[in-house]
Amino acid sequence: MSRIAPALSLGIEEEYLLVDRESLELANAPKALIEECQGAMQGQVSPEFLQCQIEVGTKVCHDISTARDELKRLRSTVARCAGRHGLAPIAASCHPFADWKQQMHTDKSRYNELEQALAGVARRLLICGMHIHVGVESPAQRIDLMNQLTYFLPHLLALSASSPFWMGQDTGLASYRLTVFDNLPRTGLPPQLNSWAEFERMTGALVDLGIIEDSSKIWWDLRPSSRFPTIETRVCDVPTRLEHTLTIAALTQCFTRMLWRLAARNQRWRLYDNVLIGENRWRAQRYGLNEGMIDFGQREIVPFTLLAEEMVEVLAEDAEALGCLSEVEAVQQLVADGNSADRQRAVYNEGLAAGAGAEAATRAVVKDLIEAFHDGL
């Protein structure tokens, strides 16, 4: 492992849902809206699989401060353009009451082929996510760091969880999105890989058989990007609030640097079987921040308040080096306040307590999501 630190640049992709400002129901993006967004954010915005979705992506960011500026600009521009069409974006991985059967996929060859290949599984993909890219030039280093970084994926999912509702029902889960996404092939935790060559052989076999055209159709929670020299974290729901996105991105960047730092000292994070990590993934999916994570070294379940303290302590050196200490320290406030799933449930329950019916309470959740999209902008 090289003692020269990898670039560890940041790139963040977020997917948003578009809702009608009056009815609060999902709305398809008019062609004019997409064109306006593309004109204002050239190369940084695109339609998504469903017509009610829109995706943005930052430029390569060398620090979290640049990422903040980028996301502020992107979120503000989408909101401004959408507003001219009577629409509003929300950052949540599932719309609280929308029916997936009423949605239409975007008429592009890529999405037409996806719908054809995945059939009914694709039609239920009324979900949004956030992807975080961390720059690592060396392919071999990408694989080595990825193997160790897998341990932290459940923690990042728990912090980001924003999809407690599905079709007007409280699912009991913090991230219902994953139950939908995991029905696709080639999803879930990545396998432990011995080398970059092994990854290429694995994906190459599927390409040679004509099953996938390239490794972009490998949809693991964490993967080497097919387009960039990065490790791409894909497990997260899309956080509702801008600052939560930045904290999760900073943690991802710092976890990666911490693992590189250990390797430079001939140390490494212990590798655990995916069966064990999968238990924490389920805990994050089911409970979010509320029931803690299994510490396999200590063989006990640790509350997230303590885990947040440990994150700050373990990552302090890396956060200082990367200039994101305040964003990393903010994880403690995020845990204290709750994630988006917690906030959505609180708004819903407040509505019920005030005498509103279930339908009105879920609409109140959408109103709150619209407002929260602008926090920090």
C-alpha positions in Angstrom: 0.0 0.0 0.0 1.4 3.4 -1.1 2.3 5.8 1.7 1.2 8.7 -0.6 -2.4 9.5 0.2 -4.9 8.9 -2.6 -6.7 11.9 -3.9 -9.8 11.2 -1.8 -11.8 13.8 -3.9 -15.5 13.8 -3.4 -18.4 13.5 -5.8 -22.1 13.4 -4.7 -25.1 12.3 -6.7 -28.6 12.9 -5.3 -32.0 11.8 -6.8 -35.1 13.9 -6.0 -38.8 13.4 -6.4 -41.0 16.1 -8.0 -44.3 16.9 -6.5 -47.2 19.2 -7.4 -47.1 22.1 -5.0 -50.9 22.1 -4.6 -51.9 18.4 -4.5 -48.6 17.2 -3.1 -48.8 14.2 -5.4 -45.9 13.1 -7.6 -45.7 14.9 -10.9 -43.9 14.1 -14.1 -41.1 16.5 -15.1 -42.1 18.5 -18.1 -39.6 18.5 -21.0 -39.2 22.3 -20.5 -38.2 21.8 -16.9 -35.5 19.3 -17.8 -34.2 21.6 -20.5 -34.2 24.6 -18.1 -32.2 22.5 -15.5 -29.8 21.2 -18.1 -29.2 24.7 -19.4 -28.5 26.0 -15.9 -26.5 23.0 -14.7 -24.8 21.7 -17.9 -23.7 18.1 -17.5 -24.8 18.0 -13.8 -28.5 17.1 -14.1 -30.4 14.4 -15.9 -33.8 12.7 -15.9 -34.1 9.4 -14.0 -35.8 6.1 -14.5 -39.2 7.5 -13.6 -40.6 10.7 -15.1 -41.2 12.1 -11.6 -37.5 11.9 -10.7 -34.5 14.1 -11.4 -30.9 13.5 -10.6 -28.0 15.9 -9.9 -24.3 15.3 -9.5 -21.6 17.6 -8.2 -18.4 18.2 -10.1 -15.2 16.7 -8.6 -14.8 18.4 -5.2 -11.4 18.5 -3.5 -13.0 19.2 -0.1 -16.3 19.3 1.7 -16.5 23.1 1.5 -16.6 22.8 -2.3 -19.1 20.0 -2.1 -21.4 22.2 0.1 -21.2 25.1 -2.5 -22.0 22.6 -5.3 -25.0 21.0 -3.6 -26.4 24.4 -2.6 -26.2 25.5 -6.2 -27.7 22.3 -7.5 -30.5 22.0 -5.0 -31.4 25.7 -5.4 -31.5 25.5 -9.2 -33.7 22.5 -9.2 -36.1 24.1 -6.7 -36.2 27.4 -8.7 -36.8 25.7 -12.1 -39.4 23.3 -10.6 -41.2 26.2 -9.0 -41.7 27.9 -12.3 -43.8 24.8 -13.3 -45.8 24.6 -10.1 -43.6 21.8 -8.8 -41.3 21.3 -5.9 -38.5 18.8 -5.3 -38.3 16.6 -2.2 -35.2 14.7 -1.0 -36.7 11.4 0.4 -36.1 7.9 -0.9 -39.9 7.1 -1.0 -42.9 9.4 -1.5 -45.1 9.0 1.6 -48.3 8.1 -0.2 -47.7 7.7 -4.0 -48.7 4.6 -5.8 -45.9 3.1 -7.9 -48.4 1.6 -10.4 -49.4 5.1 -11.5 -45.9 6.1 -12.5 -44.4 6.1 -16.0 -40.7 5.5 -16.8 -38.7 7.9 -18.9 -38.8 7.2 -22.6 -35.1 6.7 -23.2 -33.4 3.6 -24.7 -31.5 3.0 -21.5 -34.6 3.0 -19.4 -36.7 1.1 -21.9 -34.1 -1.7 -21.9 -34.0 -1.6 -18.1 -37.8 -2.0 -17.9 -37.8 -4.8 -20.4 -35.0 -6.7 -18.7 -36.3 -6.3 -15.1 -40.0 -6.5 -15.8 -42.2 -6.0 -12.7 -39.2 -5.5 -10.5 -38.3 -2.3 -12.4 -41.8 -1.0 -12.3 -41.7 -0.8 -8.5 -38.6 1.4 -8.5 -40.3 4.4 -7.1 -37.2 5.1 -5.0 -34.3 7.6 -4.8 -30.8 7.3 -3.5 -27.6 9.1 -2.8 -24.2 8.0 -4.2 -20.9 9.2 -2.8 -17.7 8.9 -4.8 -14.3 9.0 -3.2 -11.3 9.3 -5.5 -8.8 6.5 -5.4 -6.6 6.3 -8.5 -5.1 2.8 -7.9 -7.5 0.0 -8.9 -5.7 -2.4 -6.5 -6.1 0.2 -3.7 -9.8 0.6 -4.5 -10.4 -3.1 -4.0 -8.4 -3.2 -0.7 -10.1 -0.2 0.7 -13.5 -1.3 -0.5 -13.2 -4.7 1.3 -12.7 -2.9 4.6 -15.1 0.0 4.0 -18.0 -2.5 3.7 -18.1 -2.7 7.5 -19.3 0.9 7.8 -22.1 0.7 5.1 -24.8 -0.1 7.7 -23.8 2.9 9.8 -24.1 5.2 6.7 -27.5 3.7 5.8 -28.8 4.3 9.3 -27.7 8.0 9.3 -29.3 8.6 5.8 -32.6 6.6 6.2 -35.5 8.6 4.7 -38.1 6.1 3.5 -40.4 5.0 6.4 -43.6 5.2 4.3 -44.8 3.3 1.2 -48.1 3.9 -0.5 -49.6 5.7 2.5 -48.5 3.2 5.1 -45.9 3.3 7.8 -43.8 0.3 6.9 -42.1 0.0 10.3 -38.8 0.4 8.5 -36.5 3.3 8.5 -35.4 2.5 4.9 -38.1 0.8 2.9 -36.2 1.8 -0.2 -33.8 -1.2 0.2 -36.6 -3.7 0.3 -37.5 -2.5 -3.2 -34.0 -2.1 -4.5 -32.8 -5.5 -3.2 -35.2 -7.2 -5.6 -32.9 -6.3 -8.4 -30.1 -8.6 -9.4 -26.5 -7.8 -8.5 -27.4 -5.7 -5.4 -26.6 -5.9 -1.7 -23.3 -6.0 0.1 -20.3 -6.4 -2.2 -18.3 -9.7 -2.1 -14.9 -9.7 -0.5 -12.5 -9.5 -3.5 -8.9 -10.6 -3.6 -7.8 -8.3 -6.4 -8.8 -5.9 -9.2 -8.2 -8.7 -11.6 -10.8 -10.8 -9.8 -13.3 -8.0 -10.1 -12.6 -7.7 -13.8 -13.0 -11.4 -14.3 -16.3 -11.5 -12.5 -17.8 -8.6 -14.3 -16.2 -9.6 -17.6 -17.9 -13.0 -17.5 -21.3 -11.3 -17.3 -20.4 -8.9 -20.1 -19.1 -11.7 -22.3 -22.4 -13.6 -21.8 -24.4 -10.5 -22.9 -26.1 -10.3 -19.5 -24.8 -6.8 -18.8 -23.1 -4.3 -21.1 -20.6 -3.1 -18.5 -20.0 -2.9 -14.8 -22.4 0.0 -14.4 -25.0 -2.7 -14.1 -23.3 -4.0 -10.9 -25.6 -2.3 -8.3 -23.8 -3.4 -5.0 -24.0 -1.1 -2.0 -20.4 -0.3 -2.7 -18.5 -0.7 -5.9 -15.6 0.6 -8.0 -17.2 3.2 -10.2 -17.6 2.2 -13.9 -16.9 5.7 -15.1 -14.5 7.3 -12.6 -11.4 6.3 -10.6 -13.5 6.2 -7.4 -15.0 4.0 -4.8 -18.8 4.6 -5.1 -20.9 4.2 -1.9 -24.5 3.4 -3.0 -26.2 2.1 0.2 -27.6 5.4 1.4 -31.1 6.8 1.2 -31.1 10.4 0.0 -31.0 12.6 3.1 -33.7 15.3 3.3 -31.4 18.0 4.7 -28.3 19.3 2.9 -26.2 19.3 6.1 -27.0 15.6 6.7 -25.8 14.8 3.2 -22.5 16.7 3.8 -22.0 14.9 7.2 -22.5 11.5 5.6 -20.2 12.4 2.7 -17.5 13.7 5.1 -17.7 10.5 7.1 -17.4 8.4 4.0 -14.3 10.3 2.9 -12.8 10.1 6.4 -13.5 6.4 6.7 -11.7 5.9 3.5 -8.7 7.9 4.6 -8.6 6.2 8.0 -8.4 2.8 6.3 -5.6 4.1 4.0 -3.8 5.4 7.0 -4.0 2.1 8.8 -2.6 0.3 5.7 0.3 2.8 5.5 1.2 1.6 9.0 0.9 -2.0 8.0 -2.5 -2.3 9.8 -6.0 -2.8 8.6 -9.6 -3.0 9.7 -10.7 -6.5 10.6 -12.7 -8.1 7.8 -16.1 -9.7 8.8 -18.2 -12.1 6.9 -21.1 -10.5 5.0 -23.5 -12.6 7.0 -22.5 -10.6 10.1 -22.4 -7.2 8.3 -25.7 -8.1 6.8 -27.2 -8.2 10.3 -26.2 -4.6 10.9 -27.4 -3.7 7.4 -30.8 -5.1 8.4 -30.7 -3.2 11.8 -30.1 0.0 9.9 -32.8 -0.7 7.4 -35.3 -1.7 10.1 -34.5 0.7 13.0 -32.3 3.4 11.6 -30.6 5.1 14.5 -32.9 3.8 17.2 -31.6 0.3 18.2 -27.8 0.6 17.8 -25.4 -1.5 15.9 -23.6 -4.8 16.7 -20.0 -4.3 17.6 -18.6 -7.7 16.5 -15.3 -7.1 18.4 -17.0 -6.4 21.7 -19.9 -8.8 20.9 -22.5 -6.3 22.0 -25.0 -3.9 20.6 -23.8 -0.3 20.9 -26.2 2.7 20.9 -25.8 5.1 18.1 -25.0 7.9 20.5 -21.9 6.1 21.6 -21.1 5.1 18.0 -21.3 8.7 16.9 -18.8 9.6 19.7 -16.5 6.8 18.6 -16.7 8.0 14.9 -15.6 11.5 15.9 -12.7 10.1 18.0 -11.5 7.6 15.5 -11.8 9.9 12.5 -10.5 13.2 14.1 -7.0 12.9 12.6 -8.5 12.3 9.1 -11.1 15.0 9.4 -8.5 17.5 10.4 -6.4 16.5 7.4 -9.3 16.7 5.0 -10.7 19.9 6.4 -14.1 18.5 7.4 -13.9 18.2 11.2 -17.1 20.3 11.8 -19.0 18.1 9.4 -17.8 14.9 11.0 -18.5 16.3 14.5 -22.1 17.1 13.3 -22.9 13.4 13.3 -23.5 13.6 17.0 -26.2 16.3 16.5 -27.7 14.3 13.6 -28.0 11.3 15.9 -29.5 13.4 18.7 -32.0 15.1 16.4 -32.8 11.9 14.4 -32.6 11.1 10.7 -35.2 12.0 8.0 -37.2 8.8 8.8 -37.5 9.9 12.4 -38.6 13.4 11.4 -41.2 12.1 8.9 -42.7 9.9 11.5 -42.8 12.7 14.1 -44.7 15.0 11.6 -47.1 12.1 10.8 -47.8 11.3 14.4 -48.2 15.0 15.2 -50.9 15.2 12.5 -52.7 12.1 13.9 -52.5 13.6 17.5 -54.1 16.8 16.2 -57.0 14.8 14.8 -56.0 14.5 11.2 -56.7 11.3 9.3 -53.9 9.1 7.9 -54.2 10.7 4.5 -53.9 14.2 5.8 -51.1 13.2 8.0 -49.0 11.8 5.1 -49.7 15.0 3.2 -48.3 17.0 6.1 -45.2 14.9 5.8 -44.8 15.9 2.1 -45.3 19.6 3.0 -42.5 19.3 5.6 -40.2 17.6 3.1 -40.7 20.4 0.7 -39.7 23.0 3.4 -36.8 20.9 4.6 -35.4 20.6 1.1 -34.5 24.3 1.4 -32.7 24.1 4.8 -29.2 25.4 4.5 -29.7 26.9 1.0 
